[in-house]
Amino acid sequence: MGATRTPRGKWIEEGLRALVAGGPEAVRIEALAQALGVSKGGFYGYFRNRDALLTEMLDTWEYEVAEGVIEQVESGGGEARVRLKRLFDIVAAGTDGPVRGTTADIAIRDWARRDAAVAERLRRVDNRRMDYLRSLFSAFCPDEDEVEVRSLLAVSVRIGNHFNAADNGRRSRAEVMELISRRLLE
C-alpha cells in the first residue's frame, strides 16, 4: 500500500500561513514541506515551481474571500438585510483561517504594495466586495451616497479593526463590532 499524498489544498494553506508569518519570501518549498511533515518531492506532483504555488495561493484566496463568501451568503436566501447580517457573521467568524482570515488579507495587502500583479488582484477582490455590498445596501437605501458610505465603512471596518489597538470603553471589541453591524443595517 502506497503512502498517503498530502493534498494540494494543504500546500496552499501552508503557503498562506507562511505568507502571513513572513511575507512572500517566507513561502519556500522546503520550509512548507517541513511544516507539513512531508518530503518536498510531493510538492512537485502538484506544482511546477514556487511561482505556480504563489499563483494558486492567490487564486484560492481570491475565490474564497470574494465568490466563496458571496455564494455562502446567497445560499441562505432572504432579503438584503438578512443577507448582510449573514455576511457580517461569516466575516466575523473567519478572522483566523489560513485563507479567509484577516491576517491573510492583510499579508496580501502588504505584498500588493510591492507587486503590481498582486495589487491588481487585490483591487479586483476589493471591487467585487464593494459591488456586492452596494447591491445589498441599495435594496433598502435609495440614496446612492448612503449606499457608498455604508459599503466603504463595512469594508474599512473589517480591515481596519485588525490594526486598531484602542480600548472600547465599557464594551468589548466584539460588542462594538456588533453595534456597527446593527447600525449599518438600519
Steps between C-alpha positions, in 0.01 A plus 500: 500500500637843398553798722220752535565807293474843661202672333560800274286718726729432797797636305298812413382551859852454634626744236246756620608442862861561396393814313329631813802418716770644278377636169544343157870441565403255777308278257775244440441144386736339749357698794142413395588131473657510845193673647278236338726218617559368148775494242514780246471246217121494545488870422606439140209263442274805521708803410763568234689734730464754777346759268224254410427456871492877556252534212277227640517655846373826352237316291373320809497814712327704230225244449443428869483859625282625217291243311518235772367738765234638265384148408477412869297814575269453202440130570302594811266730307297774665459870447800733482523577873493129583775430247708792630468371856607155376794658317610688813474178704702299246771765484514531880532122537781474243757721666769238560482252211795454266297605193209720611664639810574865552870429538514346150316802362749735666801296383374516142441875535860538616625286210294710258698809601805346332349293217281652228338168406400435861375860525276440199354187660440688822325778309280240328408340834428833667289609203302175514444542873387860453271410209334229705453729799358771272249251360382406850491849651325646194210259559394711801697825464369713213777760541806410291728699730371308803557170317859600423569614858359181653689280255832673560447499876426127502817415307714749693383376839585141407853591397569782747368317805808280494727803533307685769651455846269744680286394792125514450393652830261275686438283194701218352624524142246233403218708647614809311525302176146374558383860553662602173330213319161594643544867404601411146182293469267783611 
